[in-house]
């Protein structure tokens, strides 16, 4: 049996979209052992007039901020020197899920995020999320901005994950893509 | 159809300055390089360098590559931008160099998303490290940007400065990730 399965692939259409729901084509992600882990890969860009925005990831449509916490190590630069730093938050509108370029960045630069959600289907434990993210720049704008980030996120809820919602700080542009993979263990 | 398919693997039987994947199929959503690498350069940790090509031609040798890094060695953290270069400098900054014992090879993964898009500049994310070294055992998360919206059909990988040899035993596998 193949270890990886595409559960859903969402190419953002004309006009953009504020949030992308990743599930099984409108139905719940199977939590019957079909998959053991989830993986999200996204290539995205925002429509807002900004250099950078930030994703939030929520589960099962739950928006209770006290259930979402994040700890991150990142480095970024806005035309100046840069040094890695770490920080955390104990509540939020979702776990932090990476930064992305807005329209003030050079056109056609898209940001990348890879998100692992292990053991997503169990109903006993809180759900841990691990994110890697890059927002690259060609340094051509006056106040260019880039960032690299790793994030540990926690959803303090024991429910099995049946849907994932990525929400940007503004709309995602057309041609942004989001893919949800199911990963099966042996 | 498997979601992840191995497109090609190169294992160096002798030191060589270049590993190249050509005629990459345009049928996948994303590409991924899984790398075990050692470089002849006198250093503990050093970068592999990468150039990309499109349209069936040679790789781009112009100063159209950018990239940033977030890394740590021993108790020191570093970050920085690469500026315009003639190759991706930071995205695979996880090769072992000649200053560490010869059996040591650095390891890392480079994801190249939406490589076949004709509207996106190609963006790559690399993560890897080298665990042993007196001064510079290295781990990092890195980015690469090719300022070109052409679909990637060629990837060339070299050592430090896009000149140094990669050591025998260096191994790179190119995978394709499907989206359906």
Contacts between the chains, C-beta under 8 A, distances in Angstrom:
chain1	res1	chain2	res2	distance
A	2	B	2	5.2
A	2	B	3	6.4
A	3	B	4	7.8
A	4	B	2	7.4
A	4	B	3	3.9
A	4	B	4	5.2
A	4	B	177	8.0
A	5	B	3	6.1
A	6	B	3	5.6
A	6	B	178	6.6
A	6	B	179	5.8
A	6	B	180	5.7
A	9	B	29	7.3
A	9	B	179	4.2
A	9	B	180	6.1
A	41	B	30	6.3
A	41	B	111	7.4
A	41	B	113	6.6
A	41	B	177	7.4
A	42	B	113	8.0
A	43	B	113	4.2
A	43	B	114	4.5
A	43	B	117	7.9
A	43	B	120	6.7
A	43	B	123	7.1
A	73	B	70	7.4
A	74	B	70	7.0
A	75	B	68	7.6
A	75	B	70	4.2
A	75	B	79	3.3
A	77	B	68	7.5
A	77	B	79	7.5
A	77	B	80	7.9
A	77	B	81	5.9
A	82	B	79	4.4
A	82	B	80	6.1
A	82	B	81	7.3
A	83	B	77	6.9
A	83	B	78	7.9
A	83	B	79	5.7
A	84	B	70	5.3
A	84	B	72	7.4
A	84	B	77	4.2
A	84	B	78	7.2
A	84	B	79	4.9
A	106	B	121	7.8
A	106	B	147	7.9
A	108	B	119	6.2
A	108	B	120	5.7
A	108	B	121	4.9
A	108	B	149	5.5
A	109	B	120	7.8
A	109	B	121	5.3
A	109	B	123	7.1
A	109	B	145	6.6
A	110	B	113	7.5
A	110	B	114	7.0
A	110	B	120	4.9
A	110	B	121	7.3
A	110	B	123	5.8
A	111	B	123	7.1
A	112	B	111	6.8
A	112	B	113	5.2
A	112	B	123	5.4
A	112	B	124	7.8
A	112	B	125	4.8
A	112	B	143	7.8
A	114	B	111	6.5
A	114	B	125	6.9
A	132	B	125	6.4
A	132	B	127	6.1
A	132	B	141	6.1
A	133	B	125	7.9
A	134	B	68	7.4
A	134	B	123	7.0
A	134	B	125	4.6
A	134	B	141	7.3
A	134	B	142	7.7
A	134	B	143	3.8
A	135	B	143	7.7
A	136	B	66	6.3
A	136	B	67	6.9
A	136	B	68	6.6
A	136	B	123	5.4
A	136	B	143	4.5
A	136	B	144	7.0
A	136	B	145	3.9
A	137	B	66	6.7
A	137	B	68	7.7
A	137	B	81	7.5
A	137	B	145	7.2
A	138	B	66	5.1
A	138	B	84	7.6
A	138	B	121	7.5
A	138	B	145	6.0
A	138	B	147	5.1
A	139	B	66	6.2
A	139	B	81	6.5
A	139	B	83	6.1
A	139	B	84	6.9
A	146	B	68	4.9
A	146	B	81	6.2
A	146	B	143	7.2
A	147	B	68	7.9
A	148	B	68	5.8
A	148	B	69	7.0
A	148	B	70	4.0
A	148	B	79	7.3
A	148	B	141	5.1
A	148	B	142	7.1
A	148	B	143	6.0
A	149	B	70	7.9
A	149	B	141	7.7
A	150	B	141	5.9
A	175	B	117	7.1
A	175	B	119	5.6
A	175	B	120	6.9
A	177	B	29	7.3
A	177	B	113	7.9
A	177	B	114	6.1
A	177	B	179	7.6
A	179	B	29	6.5
A	179	B	30	8.0
A	179	B	179	5.3
A	181	B	3	6.6
